[in-house]
Amino acid sequence: MRKAALTTVSTVAGVVLLLSLKPHTDTPTTAPPAVAAQPPSPSSAPSSSPSSSPSSSPSSSGAAAAPSPSTSHTTSAGPTGTYTGDTINTRYGPVQLAVTLSKGKITAVKALQTPSGDGRSQQIASYAVPQLTNETLQAQNAQIDTVSGATYTSDGYVQSLQSALDQAGV
C-alpha cells in the first residue's frame, strides 16, 4: 500500500514538472521591419559594393535600407541585373545576398554576408548556403525549404532573397 502511494505521488510530481516546462521556440528575437516592394528606378545610382565589407557589424538594428541594384535594366521578358537584398540579422550573425537576374530568371545568387561569429556558425553556413542556392536556382523564387540544422541561416537567406527579388519587381 505504501509503495503504491509513493509511486502515485512521484508520478504526479513528475507530470507536473514536465507540464511546467516551457518549450524552446526557434523564432528569431528580432524581426526586420516590413519594407514595401518597389521596382528599381532606372535613374538610381548604383550601390557601393557590399562585398568589400562582408564583416560589417551584426549589431545594426533590423534590415538595412533597400540598396539600389548594382546593374539593371528591364526588358520585355523581365528585369536583368544584380540586386542586393537587405541585410537580415539572425541569432548567429547577418545574412545578405546579391541576386543576378537575366530577363526575369535567377541566374546566380551570391552570399555577401553569412553568420561567422564562431567556427560552428561558419561551418553551418558553408554547408547550408550552397544547398539554399541550388534550391533557389531550381525553384526560381524564394519559396524554398530550410536546411536542417541551419534554420536561422535558412530563414535569413530566404528573407534577403525575397527582398532582392522585390527590388527587381519579380
N, C-alpha and C positions, 0 to 999 in steps of 0.2 A: 504494500500500500504506500509506504514511504517513497519507494523508488518511482512509482507511477506519478506521485505528486511532484517530486523533484524533476522528473523528466518533462512533465507538462509545463511547469514553471520555466524551466530552461528553454523549452521550445518557444513558448510565448515571448520570452525576453529576446530570444534570437530574432524572431519575426518582427518584433517592434523595432529592434535596432536596424534590421535590413530596410524596413519601410521608412525609417527616418533619414536614411542616406539620400543625398541629392545626386541625381545623375549628372555626369560631365557632359557639357554641350560643346559641340565643335563650331560654334558660331564665332566669327571674328569679333573682337571687342570694339572696334571702331569701323563703322560703315562709311564709305565715301558718300558725299552728298550727290544727289541725282543731278546730272548735267543734261540739259536739253540738247538733243541731237540737231546739229545744223550742218548743212553741206558746206564744204570749204569755199571760201571766197577766192576767186582767181587772182584778186589783187593783193591777197595777204602775203606778207613777207615770209620767206622760208624760215623754218625754225632752226635754231642752232643745233648742232649735232649733239644729241643727248648721250651718244656712245662715248664721248670724250670724258664724261664723268659718271661712269656706272656705279661708283661707290658714293653717290650722294647720300646725304644723311637720311636714314629711315625715320627720323623723328619729326619730319614735316607732317603737318596735320592734313588728313583727308587726301583727296586726289589732287594732282597738280592741275594748273589751269590748262584748258584744252589748247595744245600746241597746234600750229598750222602744219599742214602736210609739207614735207621737205621738198617733194616734187610732185606735181599732179596736173592732170588735165582730164576733162571729161569728154568721152567720145559717145557716139550714139549707142554703143554697146555697153557703156558703163564707165566708171571712173578708172583712171590709170594713174599710178604714182605710189609713193610711200607715205603712209600715215602713221604718226606716232600716237600710241594710246596713252591714257592717263597713267600716272604712277599710282599703283594700288599698294597701300601699306598693309602688310599681313602681320600676323603674330611673330613671324620669324624673319621679316625683312620685306623690302619693297619689290614689286614686280612691275615691269614696264616692257611693252612690246612695240615693235615697228612692223607694220604690215604692208607688204607690197602687193598692189593690185594691177592687173593688166586687163583692161576692158571689163572691169567688174569682177574678175576672177582672182581669187587669192593665189598668188604665185610663190610667195615667201613670207615667213614670219621670223623675225629676229628678236631674241630676248635681249633687251638693253640693260635690264636690271633683274636680278633674281636674288632670293634670300641667300645671304652669305655671312650671316652673323657668326656662325661657327662651322666647324668641319662637317657636322651632321647635316646642317641646312644646305651646305654646298653639295654634299653627296646626294641628298634628296632631289635638289633642283637639277643636278646634272643627269639624274635618272629620269625625272618627270618631264622636263621641258621638251626633249626630243619626241617623247610619246605624244604630248599635247600638240606639238607642231604637226606631227604626222596626221593626227586626228583632224586638226584644223584644215589641212590641205585636202583631206578626203571629204570632209563634211562641207567645206566652203562656207562655213558660218561659225558662230560662237556656240552652237548647240552641241557641245562635246562632253564626254564623260570625264569625271575626275580620275586621277591616277591614285590607286590605292596606296595609302601611306604618305601621300603628298596632298592632302585635302586643302590646306591653306594655300600652298603654291598653285594648285589647280584652280581654286576659286579666284585668286588674284590674276592668274593668266586669263581666265575667261572674261573677267571684268575689264582688264586692259585691252584685250582683243575686241570686245564689244564696243568700247569707247573709240578705238581706231576705226572700226567699221562704221560707227555712227558718224564720225567726221567725214568719211568718204561718201556717206549717203547710201550705203549699201544695206 
